[in-house]
Amino acid sequence: WHFRGRRIVEAVFADLRKKTGLGSMPGDHVIYGGCSAGARGVMVTIDDFASSPAIVGKAQVTGLLDSGFWVPISPRTDFVDWDSFGHQMRDSMTLVNSSGLVGSECGQKYPGAEGWKCLMGAYRMRFVRTPYFMLHSQYDLFALTMNLWGHFWAAHPLSPGDHAWAEAYRKMVVRYLPEPANHSGTVVYSPAVYIHCMCTVKQFWTIKASGAGLSDSIQKWLTEPAAGGSKTIE
């Protein structure tokens, strides 16, 4: 097996710089983002890319991380083809040799056998220094359906036990959400909705948390980045 995610991203940046002149001017701005697994990829690479002139040139970099915030919760399902988020991250350390994505600061906090934690949002996001807008639902559709039934099924009815697990998941998400510093340019947005990849669906225009609309919040973050430094939850 050959996992070449980082090489592909670097090749995309190289192509953009060659064909569009990206990063040739100090005012250039890269919004480096992804949804679900893409968001987790952004999480572990954004600081390296943002600090590398060979990749982004003179461009400013900010992150947009949508629905990639994994937390260390045990699945309710016993489906054989699904394992916990934590076990998946442990396995990835050997399967794809992801040790190079641990990061120096996070790696010092979680050395050796605990390095897998630096691939999980619950532990890694607090170490991300590049300004970002992170959005993750407290009832994330992917996390709930996969951990409850072992497959992606939005319309599946929930039993009382399923509801209890969903509430435990919601509380864990809120517990692990990072705390952005004032004027950091970072915003964390976590509505209590049953959805995944909020930026890709029509509900993007109607979702609200604590009275703040998602689309308006992202627009404000883009136009007034210096004002960023908040956590909005519902």
N, CA, C and O of each residue as an XYZ file, in Angstrom:
936
protein
N       0.839     -1.187      0.000
C       0.000      0.000      0.000
C       0.884      1.250      0.000
O       1.939      1.285      0.633
N       0.431      2.263     -0.718
C       1.141      3.539     -0.739
C       0.140      4.650     -0.434
O      -0.779      4.891     -1.216
N       0.317      5.324      0.698
C      -0.551      6.423      1.082
C       0.198      7.726      0.804
O       1.194      8.026      1.462
N      -0.279      8.489     -0.164
C       0.467      9.640     -0.648
C      -0.301     10.955     -0.474
O      -0.149     11.880     -1.272
N      -1.123     11.029      0.575
C      -1.941     12.218      0.773
C      -1.142     13.498      0.839
O      -1.478     14.469      0.161
N      -0.092     13.523      1.641
C       0.702     14.737      1.778
C       1.394     15.087      0.463
O       1.455     16.258      0.089
N       1.907     14.098     -0.231
C       2.574     14.373     -1.509
C       1.600     14.954     -2.522
O       1.966     15.828     -3.308
N       0.363     14.473     -2.506
C      -0.642     14.994     -3.434
C      -0.932     16.455     -3.126
O      -1.005     17.279     -4.038
N      -1.099     16.783     -1.846
C      -1.369     18.171     -1.466
C      -0.198     19.069     -1.856
O      -0.407     20.162     -2.381
N       1.019     18.625     -1.607
C       2.188     19.414     -1.984
C       2.246     19.617     -3.492
O       2.625     20.689     -3.963
N       1.868     18.582     -4.256
C       1.857     18.698     -5.717
C       0.801     19.689     -6.184
O       1.019     20.419     -7.151
N      -0.343     19.719     -5.507
C      -1.394     20.687     -5.849
C      -0.893     22.107     -5.620
O      -1.091     22.976     -6.469
N      -0.251     22.351     -4.488
C       0.296     23.679     -4.224
C       1.358     24.051     -5.252
O       1.397     25.189     -5.720
N       2.212     23.109     -5.603
C       3.247     23.378     -6.602
C       2.625     23.746     -7.944
O       3.109     24.644     -8.633
N       1.560     23.055     -8.310
C       0.870     23.348     -9.566
C       0.207     24.720     -9.522
O       0.259     25.466    -10.500
N      -0.414     25.055     -8.400
C      -1.050     26.365     -8.255
C      -0.019     27.487     -8.319
O      -0.269     28.522     -8.937
N       1.114     27.295     -7.700
C       2.153     28.325     -7.732
C       2.694     28.511     -9.145
O       2.985     29.629     -9.570
N       2.824     27.400     -9.863
C       3.354     27.465    -11.221
C       2.373     28.108    -12.192
O       2.766     28.921    -13.029
N       1.091     27.744    -12.082
C       0.109     28.169    -13.078
C      -0.627     29.457    -12.724
O      -1.119     30.151    -13.614
N      -0.708     29.785    -11.433
C      -1.465     30.975    -11.038
C      -0.620     32.030    -10.341
O      -1.087     33.146    -10.112
N       0.603     31.694    -10.005
C       1.432     32.644     -9.275
C       1.091     32.731     -7.803
O       1.480     33.688     -7.133
N       0.373     31.748     -7.288
C      -0.005     31.743     -5.880
C       1.221     31.921     -4.992
O       2.224     31.226     -5.149
N       1.125     32.859     -4.060
C       2.205     33.082     -3.116
C       3.285     34.018     -3.605
O       4.271     34.243     -2.903
N       3.122     34.569     -4.795
C       4.135     35.485     -5.312
C       3.997     36.886     -4.726
O       4.935     37.682     -4.778
N       2.817     37.185     -4.164
C       2.552     38.496     -3.582
C       2.247     38.349     -2.093
O       1.602     37.381     -1.690
N       2.705     39.303     -1.263
C       2.454     39.209      0.179
C       0.969     39.195      0.544
O       0.609     38.674      1.600
N       0.102     39.751     -0.296
C      -1.320     39.804      0.018
C      -2.094     38.547     -0.322
O      -3.293     38.471     -0.054
N      -1.434     37.558     -0.906
C      -2.139     36.319     -1.259
C      -2.613     35.594      0.006
O      -1.966     35.641      1.053
N      -3.752     34.929     -0.125
C      -4.358     34.266      1.035
C      -4.800     32.864      0.638
O      -5.570     32.698     -0.308
N      -4.325     31.877      1.341
C      -4.718     30.489      1.127
C      -5.660     30.056      2.246
O      -5.308     30.127      3.423
N      -6.857     29.608      1.874
C      -7.753     28.975      2.838
C      -7.604     27.479      2.629
O      -8.127     26.919      1.665
N      -6.903     26.852      3.519
C      -6.566     25.431      3.409
C      -7.596     24.648      4.210
O      -7.588     24.681      5.441
N      -8.473     23.952      3.521
C      -9.579     23.333      4.229
C      -9.905     21.936      3.768
O      -9.372     21.442      2.775
N     -10.794     21.311      4.515
C     -11.253     19.977      4.173
C     -12.433     19.594      5.042
O     -12.698     20.207      6.076
N     -13.135     18.565      4.596
C     -14.305     18.059      5.309
C     -14.048     16.622      5.735
O     -13.504     15.838      4.958
N     -14.423     16.268      6.939
C     -14.310     14.912      7.453
C     -12.842     14.473      7.481
O     -12.040     15.084      8.188
N     -12.474     13.437      6.734
C     -11.077     13.007      6.700
C     -10.179     14.114      6.171
O      -9.023     14.230      6.579
N     -10.711     14.933      5.259
C      -9.949     16.061      4.744
C      -9.615     17.061      5.833
O      -8.522     17.627      5.849
N     -10.557     17.281      6.748
C     -10.306     18.194      7.863
C      -9.217     17.651      8.777
O      -8.403     18.410      9.304
N      -9.207     16.339      8.961
C      -8.163     15.747      9.804
C      -6.801     15.851      9.126
O      -5.777     15.998      9.794
N      -6.794     15.774      7.798
C      -5.548     15.975      7.079
C      -5.034     17.393      7.220
O      -3.836     17.611      7.399
N      -5.941     18.361      7.140
C      -5.556     19.759      7.349
C      -4.982     19.940      8.749
O      -3.962     20.605      8.926
N      -5.628     19.356      9.725
C      -5.212     19.499     11.127
C      -3.747     19.136     11.337
O      -3.033     19.831     12.060
N      -3.298     18.062     10.715
C      -1.943     17.572     10.987
C      -0.893     18.134     10.032
O       0.292     17.843     10.195
N      -1.294     18.929      9.043
C      -0.314     19.464      8.086
C      -0.294     20.981      8.003
O       0.667     21.546      7.482
N      -1.322     21.659      8.499
C      -1.444     23.093      8.239
C      -0.284     23.901      8.805
O       0.192     24.823      8.143
N       0.180     23.588      9.994
C       1.273     24.372     10.570
C       2.549     24.231      9.747
O       3.270     25.210      9.553
N       2.835     23.033      9.265
C       4.013     22.828      8.423
C       3.887     23.598      7.116
O       4.833     24.263      6.695
N       2.734     23.516      6.475
C       2.546     24.186      5.195
C       2.575     25.702      5.359
O       3.180     26.403      4.547
N       1.925     26.211      6.406
C       1.844     27.659      6.610
C       3.212     28.285      6.845
O       3.422     29.458      6.538
N       4.135     27.509      7.385
C       5.473     28.025      7.689
C       6.501     27.652      6.629
O       7.702     27.808      6.849
N       6.037     27.156      5.471
C       6.955     26.707      4.423
C       6.831     27.568      3.169
O       5.904     27.362      2.385
N       7.738     28.529      2.953
C       7.698     29.330      1.727
C       7.813     28.485      0.465
O       7.323     28.885     -0.591
N       8.450     27.329      0.561
C       8.574     26.464     -0.612
C       7.220     25.935     -1.063
O       7.055     25.561     -2.224
N       6.246     25.901     -0.148
C       4.923     25.376     -0.478
C       3.929     26.489     -0.772
O       3.208     26.422     -1.768
N       3.878     27.522      0.085
C       2.860     28.576     -0.081
C       3.448     29.921     -0.470
O       2.704     30.887     -0.638
N       4.754     30.007     -0.617
C       5.354     31.275     -0.989
C       5.141     32.326      0.085
O       5.386     32.080      1.266
N       4.677     33.516     -0.339
C       4.443     34.619      0.593
C       3.001     34.670      1.086
O       2.620     35.601      1.796
N       2.212     33.692      0.720
C       0.786     33.719      1.049
C       0.533     33.517      2.541
O       1.237     32.768      3.218
N      -0.487     34.204      3.024
C      -1.001     33.957      4.369
C      -1.874     32.710      4.319
O      -2.586     32.495      3.338
N      -1.830     31.892      5.355
C      -2.605     30.651      5.383
C      -3.549     30.648      6.578
O      -3.155     30.965      7.701
N      -4.795     30.286      6.320
C      -5.749     30.014      7.388
C      -6.430     28.685      7.086
O      -6.450     28.238      5.939
N      -6.980     28.062      8.105
C      -7.588     26.746      7.933
C      -9.094     26.769      8.078
O      -9.644     27.562      8.842
N      -9.761     25.889      7.335
C     -11.206     25.691      7.455
C     -11.434     24.194      7.652
O     -11.370     23.417      6.699
N     -11.697     23.802      8.879
C     -11.786     22.381      9.239
C     -13.233     22.029      9.561
O     -13.787     22.480     10.563
N     -13.835     21.221      8.700
C     -15.254     20.908      8.797
C     -15.460     19.431      9.151
O     -15.150     18.548      8.351
N     -15.978     19.173     10.337
C     -16.445     17.834     10.733
C     -15.345     16.779     10.798
O     -15.548     15.637     10.387
N     -14.190     17.163     11.311
C     -13.106     16.197     11.457
C     -12.630     16.036     12.888
O     -11.530     15.540     13.130
N     -13.461     16.456     13.842
C     -13.042     16.499     15.243
C     -13.388     15.185     15.941
O     -14.452     15.057     16.546
N     -12.487     14.220     15.853
C     -12.704     12.924     16.489
C     -12.423     13.018     17.991
O     -11.525     13.737     18.431
N     -13.217     12.272     18.759
C     -13.039     12.225     20.214
C     -12.898     10.764     20.653
O     -13.352      9.864     19.945
N     -12.274     10.517     21.813
C     -11.981      9.140     22.241
C     -13.174      8.461     22.915
O     -13.162      8.225     24.123
N     -14.182      8.156     22.141
C     -15.372      7.513     22.680
C     -15.459      6.076     22.163
O     -15.082      5.800     21.024
N     -15.950      5.172     22.992
C     -16.093      3.770     22.586
C     -17.380      3.585     21.794
O     -18.415      4.124     22.185
N     -17.347      2.835     20.692
C     -18.553      2.612     19.891
C     -19.613      1.835     20.677
O     -19.295      1.055     21.575
N     -20.861      2.061     20.322
C     -21.951      1.256     20.879
C     -22.133     -0.020     20.066
O     -22.552     -1.048     20.598
N     -21.817      0.051     18.768
C     -21.981     -1.103     17.892
C     -20.896     -2.148     18.132
O     -19.793     -1.822     18.571
N     -21.217     -3.402     17.841
C     -20.205     -4.461     17.852
C     -19.935     -4.954     16.433
O     -19.437     -6.063     16.240
N     -20.266     -4.130     15.444
C     -20.045     -4.461     14.037
C     -18.557     -4.717     13.805
O     -17.719     -3.893     14.169
N     -18.232     -5.856     13.201
C     -16.833     -6.298     13.123
C     -15.975     -5.402     12.238
O     -14.758     -5.351     12.416
N     -16.583     -4.697     11.290
C     -15.806     -3.866     10.374
C     -15.637     -2.437     10.868
O     -15.146     -1.584     10.129
N     -16.033     -2.165     12.100
C     -15.874     -0.811     12.634
C     -15.188     -0.873     13.987
O     -15.562     -1.666     14.850
N     -14.177     -0.025     14.165
C     -13.447      0.029     15.424
C     -13.483      1.458     15.948
O     -13.868      2.374     15.221
N     -13.094      1.654     17.174
C     -13.149      2.983     17.777
C     -12.200      3.934     17.058
O     -11.247      3.508     16.406
N     -12.476      5.233     17.189
C     -11.596      6.241     16.603
C     -10.175      6.082     17.136
O      -9.207      6.211     16.387
N     -10.057      5.804     18.426
C      -8.740      5.650     19.019
C      -7.968      4.477     18.448
O      -6.783      4.607     18.140
N      -8.624      3.330     18.302
C      -7.951      2.168     17.728
C      -7.568      2.420     16.271
O      -6.515      1.967     15.822
N      -8.404      3.132     15.537
C      -8.062      3.449     14.148
C      -6.798      4.297     14.078
O      -5.956      4.084     13.206
N      -6.661      5.251     14.982
C      -5.479      6.104     14.984
C      -4.239      5.325     15.425
O      -3.149      5.538     14.895
N      -4.405      4.433     16.383
C      -3.269      3.586     16.785
C      -2.795      2.733     15.611
O      -1.596      2.621     15.357
N      -3.739      2.141     14.905
C      -3.379      1.287     13.771
C      -2.717      2.080     12.658
O      -1.834      1.571     11.966
N      -3.143      3.336     12.482
C      -2.581      4.131     11.386
C      -1.107      4.428     11.596
O      -0.381      4.660     10.629
N      -0.657      4.425     12.837
C       0.748      4.713     13.109
C       1.659      3.702     12.429
O       2.767      4.041     12.014
N       1.194      2.458     12.314
C       2.001      1.437     11.645
C       1.541      1.199     10.212
O       2.362      0.958      9.327
N       0.233      1.266      9.978
C      -0.294      0.980      8.647
C       0.192      1.980      7.614
O       0.592      1.593      6.515
N       0.161      3.266      7.954
C       0.547      4.294      6.978
C       1.782      5.070      7.424
O       2.138      6.074      6.807
N       2.446      4.607      8.504
C       3.633      5.285      9.021
C       3.367      6.775      9.207
O       4.085      7.617      8.667
N       2.331      7.089      9.976
C       1.922      8.481     10.162
C       2.672      9.180     11.286
O       2.263     10.255     11.727
N       3.754      8.589     11.750
C       4.525      9.200     12.838
C       5.058     10.573     12.450
O       5.274     11.424     13.313
N       5.271     10.791     11.154
C       5.772     12.084     10.700
C       4.770     13.206     10.820
O       5.122     14.370     10.631
N       3.516     12.880     11.132
C       2.470     13.888     11.265
C       2.153     14.208     12.719
O       1.245     14.992     12.995
N       2.883     13.616     13.643
C       2.601     13.808     15.065
C       2.839     15.249     15.499
O       2.095     15.780     16.323
N       3.871     15.884     14.950
C       4.188     17.261     15.329
C       5.069     17.301     16.564
O       4.923     16.478     17.467
N       5.989     18.264     16.602
C       6.964     18.299     17.695
C       6.325     18.642     19.037
O       6.590     17.972     20.035
N       5.491     19.672     19.072
C       4.904     20.100     20.347
C       3.942     19.057     20.900
O       3.992     18.722     22.083
N       3.064     18.544     20.035
C       2.124     17.516     20.477
C       2.868     16.233     20.830
O       2.506     15.537     21.779
N       3.913     15.925     20.060
C       4.693     14.728     20.326
C       5.392     14.762     21.672
O       5.599     13.719     22.292
N       5.758     15.952     22.130
C       6.359     16.075     23.456
C       5.330     15.812     24.549
O       5.649     15.249     25.596
N       4.087     16.231     24.289
C       3.014     16.001     25.259
C       2.616     14.529     25.290
O       2.328     13.974     26.350
N       2.604     13.905     24.114
C       2.191     12.496     24.008
C       3.295     11.703     23.305
O       3.179     11.407     22.116
N       4.357     11.360     24.022
C       5.501     10.683     23.399
C       5.266      9.187     23.215
O       4.355      8.600     23.799
N       6.116      8.595     22.387
C       6.132      7.145     22.245
C       4.815      6.553     21.815
O       4.235      6.959     20.808
N       4.342      5.585     22.587
C       3.132      4.843     22.233
C       1.872      5.699     22.258
O       0.838      5.296     21.724
N       1.951      6.878     22.875
C       0.789      7.768     22.918
C       0.739      8.713     21.724
O      -0.156      9.554     21.642
N       1.675      8.589     20.806
C       1.739      9.497     19.671
C       0.483      9.520     18.819
O       0.202     10.522     18.161
N      -0.280      8.427     18.821
C      -1.510      8.365     18.030
C      -2.494      9.463     18.410
O      -3.312      9.873     17.588
N      -2.421      9.939     19.644
C      -3.341     10.989     20.085
C      -3.173     12.268     19.266
O      -4.108     13.056     19.133
N      -1.981     12.463     18.724
C      -1.720     13.669     17.936
C      -2.342     13.601     16.546
O      -2.222     14.546     15.767
N      -3.001     12.496     16.231
C      -3.745     12.369     14.982
C      -5.245     12.523     15.223
O      -6.033     12.416     14.284
N      -5.644     12.770     16.454
C      -7.055     12.893     16.824
C      -7.342     14.314     17.303
O      -6.615     14.865     18.129
N      -8.412     14.893     16.769
C      -8.730     16.279     17.065
C      -8.839     16.606     18.540
O      -8.418     17.682     18.967
N      -9.398     15.697     19.327
C      -9.576     15.952     20.755
C      -8.266     16.314     21.441
O      -8.255     17.093     22.394
N      -7.161     15.749     20.958
C      -5.860     15.996     21.555
C      -5.004     16.956     20.732
O      -4.182     17.676     21.299
N      -5.176     16.984     19.416
C      -4.264     17.732     18.549
C      -4.659     19.189     18.341
O      -3.782     20.044     18.214
N      -5.958     19.495     18.302
C      -6.366     20.839     17.901
C      -5.790     21.925     18.799
O      -5.536     23.036     18.331
N      -5.581     21.633     20.060
C      -5.048     22.649     20.973
C      -3.626     23.060     20.600
O      -3.146     24.104     21.042
N      -2.951     22.244     19.790
C      -1.576     22.544     19.398
C      -1.478     23.226     18.029
O      -0.387     23.628     17.626
N      -2.581     23.361     17.316
C      -2.557     23.997     15.997
C      -2.397     25.497     16.181
O      -3.212     26.129     16.853
N      -1.369     26.069     15.597
C      -1.044     27.483     15.786
C      -1.527     28.372     14.641
O      -1.747     29.565     14.846
N      -1.694     27.827     13.465
C      -2.189     28.605     12.334
C      -3.653     28.963     12.578
O      -4.424     28.092     12.981
N      -4.068     30.222     12.347
C      -5.476     30.596     12.560
C      -6.414     29.711     11.740
O      -6.116     29.366     10.596
N      -7.540     29.353     12.332
C      -8.473     28.467     11.633
C      -9.904     28.724     12.087
O     -10.150     29.321     13.135
N     -10.839     28.255     11.264
C     -12.256     28.197     11.618
C     -12.609     26.721     11.655
O     -12.585     26.044     10.627
N     -12.934     26.226     12.837
C     -13.295     24.818     12.983
C     -14.785     24.706     13.247
O     -15.316     25.376     14.132
N     -15.463     23.857     12.478
C     -16.871     23.607     12.727
C     -17.097     22.110     12.870
O     -16.616     21.305     12.072
N     -17.835     21.768     13.901
C     -18.126     20.353     14.157
C     -19.407     20.259     14.965
O     -19.542     20.887     16.015
N     -20.341     19.474     14.468
C     -21.615     19.331     15.156
C     -21.492     18.457     16.399
O     -20.726     17.493     16.427
N     -22.249     18.808     17.411
C     -22.270     17.998     18.630
C     -23.001     16.668     18.421
O     -22.881     15.750     19.232
N     -23.752     16.579     17.333
C     -24.391     15.313     16.945
C     -23.921     14.947     15.534
O     -24.730     14.703     14.640
N     -22.623     14.915     15.357
C     -22.064     14.670     14.027
C     -22.634     13.388     13.417
O     -22.578     12.317     14.021
N     -23.177     13.520     12.224
C     -23.884     12.419     11.568
C     -22.985     11.209     11.332
O     -23.401     10.071     11.550
N     -21.766     11.449     10.891
C     -20.838     10.343     10.648
C     -20.488      9.635     11.951
O     -20.569      8.410     12.039
N     -20.100     10.405     12.958
C     -19.688      9.798     14.225
C     -20.822      9.005     14.859
O     -20.605      7.907     15.371
N     -22.027      9.558     14.825
C     -23.146      8.862     15.456
C     -23.519      7.589     14.714
O     -23.621      6.527     15.328
N     -23.725      7.677     13.411
C     -24.200      6.497     12.687
C     -23.153      5.387     12.649
O     -23.492      4.213     12.800
N     -21.896      5.744     12.451
C     -20.862      4.717     12.389
C     -20.647      4.048     13.746
O     -20.450      2.836     13.818
N     -20.685      4.828     14.806
C     -20.445      4.259     16.128
C     -21.671      3.581     16.728
O     -21.548      2.744     17.621
N     -22.850      3.942     16.238
C     -24.065      3.287     16.726
C     -24.374      2.005     15.964
O     -24.783      1.007     16.558
N     -24.176      2.033     14.632
C     -24.611      0.891     13.818
C     -23.533      0.321     12.895
O     -23.746     -0.714     12.264
N     -22.385      0.985     12.810
C     -21.301      0.460     11.998
C     -21.401      0.791     10.531
O     -20.614      0.282      9.732
N     -22.362      1.643     10.146
C     -22.478      2.083      8.761
C     -23.173      3.439      8.731
O     -23.838      3.833      9.689
N     -23.010      4.136      7.627
C     -23.544      5.496      7.482
C     -25.013      5.404      7.078
O     -25.334      5.019      5.953
N     -25.902      5.762      8.008
C     -27.331      5.614      7.752
C     -28.073      6.719      8.509
O     -28.414      6.559      9.681
N     -28.314      7.830      7.832
C     -28.895      9.000      8.485
C     -30.314      8.766      8.972
O     -30.723      9.340      9.981
N     -31.079      7.922      8.262
C     -32.497      7.745      8.583
C     -32.756      6.633      9.597
O     -33.913      6.339      9.899
N     -31.727      6.023     10.116
C     -31.899      4.919     11.064
C     -32.579      5.431     12.343
O     -32.133      6.430     12.906
N     -33.636      4.778     12.810
C     -34.277      5.202     14.063
C     -33.374      4.944     15.265
O     -32.587      3.998     15.268
N     -33.493      5.785     16.275
C     -32.664      5.669     17.470
C     -33.462      5.063     18.619
O     -34.580      5.492     18.903
N     -32.886      4.077     19.266
C     -33.475      3.488     20.464
C     -33.126      4.369     21.666
O     -32.287      5.260     21.543
N     -33.747      4.141     22.818
C     -33.356      4.895     24.017
C     -31.862      4.767     24.332
O     -31.228      5.732     24.759
N     -31.309      3.577     24.119
C     -29.876      3.401     24.341
C     -29.039      4.198     23.360
O     -27.987      4.727     23.718
N     -29.510      4.285     22.110
C     -28.813      5.086     21.105
C     -28.834      6.563     21.493
O     -27.830      7.264     21.363
N     -29.978      7.020     21.968
C     -30.092      8.413     22.409
C     -29.112      8.703     23.546
O     -28.476      9.756     23.568
N     -28.997      7.785     24.469
C     -28.081      7.976     25.596
C     -26.638      8.066     25.108
O     -25.866      8.898     25.586
N     -26.273      7.200     24.146
C     -24.916      7.250     23.593
C     -24.689      8.580     22.888
O     -23.625      9.182     23.033
N     -25.682      9.050     22.121
C     -25.559     10.316     21.398
C     -25.342     11.479     22.362
O     -24.568     12.391     22.071
N     -26.015     11.450     23.501
C     -25.834     12.517     24.481
C     -24.447     12.449     25.110
O     -23.838     13.483     25.385
N     -23.950     11.242     25.338
C     -22.594     11.099     25.871
C     -21.576     11.630     24.866
O     -20.596     12.271     25.246
N     -21.814     11.359     23.577
C     -20.930     11.872     22.528
C     -20.960     13.394     22.515
O     -19.910     14.033     22.456
N     -22.158     13.984     22.568
C     -22.281     15.441     22.546
C     -21.482     16.070     23.686
O     -20.754     17.040     23.478
N     -21.619     15.520     24.879
C     -20.907     16.066     26.031
C     -19.397     15.947     25.858
O     -18.650     16.829     26.282
N     -18.943     14.856     25.235
C     -17.514     14.679     25.029
C     -16.979     15.675     24.005
O     -15.884     16.210     24.177
N     -17.739     15.926     22.945
C     -17.331     16.930     21.959
C     -17.154     18.284     22.639
O     -16.123     18.935     22.470
N     -18.155     18.709     23.405
C     -18.084     20.003     24.088
C     -16.897     20.041     25.052
O     -16.214     21.059     25.170
N     -16.664     18.938     25.726
C     -15.556     18.875     26.688
C     -14.204     19.090     26.019
O     -13.339     19.766     26.575
N     -14.015     18.523     24.837
C     -12.704     18.571     24.190
C     -12.529     19.742     23.223
O     -11.429     19.935     22.705
N     -13.568     20.524     22.963
C     -13.416     21.632     22.025
C     -12.272     22.543     22.461
O     -12.168     22.874     23.642
N     -11.414     22.952     21.530
C     -10.308     23.845     21.895
C     -10.813     25.225     22.288
O     -11.898     25.637     21.880
N     -10.022     25.935     23.081
C     -10.353     27.284     23.540
C      -9.484     28.294     22.793
O      -8.309     28.451     23.128
N     -10.033     28.983     21.789
C      -9.228     29.951     21.041
C      -8.844     31.145     21.912
O      -9.643     31.623     22.718
N      -7.630     31.612     21.742
C      -7.189     32.806     22.455
C      -7.794     34.047     21.812
O      -8.089     34.050     20.617
N      -7.978     35.099     22.603
C      -8.500     36.349     22.065
C      -7.591     36.879     20.963
O      -6.366     36.854     21.078
N      -8.221     37.360     19.894
C      -7.506     37.953     18.753
C      -6.524     36.982     18.108
O      -5.522     37.397     17.526
N      -6.814     35.696     18.211
C      -5.943     34.680     17.614
C      -6.262     34.435     16.146
O      -5.476     33.812     15.432
N      -7.422     34.929     15.691
C      -7.851     34.625     14.332
C      -8.511     33.270     14.219
O      -8.811     32.817     13.115
N      -8.743     32.614     15.349
C      -9.322     31.268     15.366
C     -10.738     31.301     15.934
O     -11.014     31.977     16.924
N     -11.634     30.549     15.278
C     -13.023     30.444     15.725
C     -13.408     28.969     15.773
O     -13.085     28.212     14.857
N     -14.091     28.563     16.825
C     -14.629     27.208     16.956
C     -16.146     27.315     17.002
O     -16.704     28.016     17.846
N     -16.808     26.616     16.088
C     -18.260     26.727     15.916
C     -18.865     25.331     16.012
O     -18.571     24.464     15.189
N     -19.713     25.117     17.023
C     -20.224     23.766     17.264
C     -21.718     23.789     17.568
O     -22.110     23.902     18.730
N     -22.553     23.681     16.540
C     -24.001     23.648     16.759
C     -24.473     22.248     17.144
O     -23.801     21.255     16.864
N     -25.618     22.184     17.778
C     -26.197     20.893     18.169
C     -27.156     20.425     17.087
O     -28.372     20.440     17.278
N     -26.606     20.009     15.946
C     -27.418     19.550     14.819
C     -26.925     18.175     14.368
O     -25.782     17.794     14.622
N     -27.806     17.444     13.699
C     -27.505     16.089     13.221
C     -27.075     16.193     11.764
O     -27.890     16.055     10.852
N     -25.782     16.437     11.560
C     -25.295     16.735     10.212
C     -23.797     16.450     10.151
O     -23.134     16.357     11.184
N     -23.273     16.313      8.945
C     -21.843     16.079      8.724
C     -21.420     16.887      7.505
O     -22.147     16.959      6.513
N     -20.240     17.491      7.587
C     -19.727     18.327      6.489
C     -20.680     19.483      6.194
O     -21.286     19.546      5.123
N     -20.802     20.380      7.141
C     -21.766     21.471      7.077
C     -21.563     22.417      5.907
O     -22.527     22.998      5.410
N     -20.325     22.580      5.460
C     -20.053     23.520      4.368
C     -20.503     22.995      3.010
O     -20.479     23.736      2.027
N     -20.908     21.739      2.939
C     -21.223     21.127      1.644
C     -22.715     20.909      1.429
O     -23.108     20.369      0.395
N     -23.547     21.310      2.369
C     -24.984     21.040      2.271
C     -25.761     22.350      2.330
O     -25.227     23.377      2.750
N     -27.023     22.311      1.908
C     -27.831     23.532      1.850
C     -28.088     24.128      3.232
O     -28.343     25.326      3.356
N     -28.022     23.295      4.265
C     -28.236     23.799      5.622
C     -27.136     24.756      6.068
O     -27.260     25.414      7.101
N     -26.062     24.831      5.288
C     -24.993     25.798      5.566
C     -25.557     27.199      5.768
O     -25.047     27.970      6.581
N     -26.609     27.523      5.025
C     -27.173     28.872      5.047
C     -28.140     29.096      6.200
O     -28.514     30.238      6.470
N     -28.549     28.044      6.881
C     -29.568     28.185      7.926
C     -29.105     27.749      9.310
O     -29.758     28.078     10.300
N     -28.004     27.022      9.404
C     -27.516     26.541     10.701
C     -27.147     27.720     11.602
O     -26.529     28.690     11.163
N     -27.540     27.610     12.872
C     -27.190     28.628     13.852
C     -26.709     27.973     15.141
O     -27.114     26.860     15.478
N     -25.845     28.677     15.851
C     -25.400     28.261     17.181
C     -25.344     29.501     18.049
O     -24.682     30.478     17.698
N     -26.030     29.470     19.174
C     -26.109     30.633     20.065
C     -26.561     31.881     19.318
O     -26.120     32.990     19.620
N     -27.446     31.693     18.339
C     -27.986     32.802     17.571
C     -27.117     33.270     16.422
O     -27.532     34.141     15.657
N     -25.924     32.717     16.281
C     -24.998     33.131     15.223
C     -25.094     32.179     14.042
O     -24.886     30.976     14.201
N     -25.405     32.697     12.859
C     -25.486     31.874     11.666
C     -24.114     31.413     11.214
O     -23.136     32.149     11.338
N     -24.036     30.186     10.687
C     -22.756     29.646     10.233
C     -22.191     30.458      9.082
O     -21.023     30.846      9.118
N     -22.998     30.721      8.062
C     -22.497     31.453      6.892
C     -22.028     32.847      7.282
O     -20.988     33.307      6.810
N     -22.790     33.526      8.142
C     -22.393     34.863      8.585
C     -21.116     34.810      9.421
O     -20.268     35.698      9.323
N     -20.982     33.776     10.236
C     -19.796     33.653     11.088
C     -18.537     33.442     10.255
O     -17.490     34.019     10.549
N     -18.640     32.616      9.216
C     -17.484     32.395      8.345
C     -17.148     33.664      7.574
O     -15.974     34.001      7.414
N     -18.171     34.371      7.096
C     -17.922     35.620      6.370
C     -17.213     36.637      7.258
O     -16.274     37.302      6.820
N     -17.663     36.758      8.502
C     -17.020     37.696      9.421
C     -15.586     37.277      9.697
O     -14.691     38.119      9.765
N     -15.366     35.983      9.856
C     -14.007     35.482     10.097
C     -13.089     35.813      8.929
O     -11.928     36.167      9.132
N     -13.599     35.700      7.717
C     -12.788     35.973      6.535
C     -12.496     37.460      6.366
O     -11.406     37.835      5.935
N     -13.470     38.309      6.706
C     -13.309     39.751      6.483
C     -12.686     40.470      7.670
O     -12.096     41.538      7.507
N     -12.812     39.895      8.868
C     -12.243     40.509     10.063
C     -11.452     39.467     10.853
O     -11.799     39.165     11.995
N     -10.395     38.918     10.258
C      -9.673     37.820     10.921
C      -9.077     38.200     12.267
O      -8.974     37.358     13.159
N      -8.681     39.462     12.424
C      -8.058     39.869     13.683
C      -9.033     39.804     14.851
O      -8.623     39.716     16.008
N     -10.333     39.849     14.541
C     -11.337     39.800     15.604
C     -11.603     38.374     16.060
O     -12.264     38.157     17.076
N     -11.090     37.399     15.309
C     -11.333     36.000     15.638
C     -10.700     35.611     16.960
O      -9.655     36.136     17.345
N     -11.335     34.702     17.636
C     -10.834     34.219     18.910
C     -11.998     33.864     19.805
O     -12.082     34.314     20.948
N     -12.893     33.055     19.275
C     -14.114     32.776     20.018
C     -14.530     31.319     19.852
O     -14.114     30.638     18.914
N     -15.356     30.863     20.781
C     -15.951     29.537     20.693
C     -17.461     29.704     20.762
O     -17.991     30.209     21.752
N     -18.149     29.283     19.718
C     -19.594     29.420     19.657
C     -20.227     28.046     19.667
O     -19.996     27.242     18.764
N     -21.024     27.772     20.689
C     -21.699     26.487     20.769
C     -23.174     26.713     21.075
O     -23.581     27.790     21.510
N     -23.961     25.675     20.837
C     -25.395     25.766     21.087
C     -25.824     24.663     22.038
O     -27.003     24.564     22.377
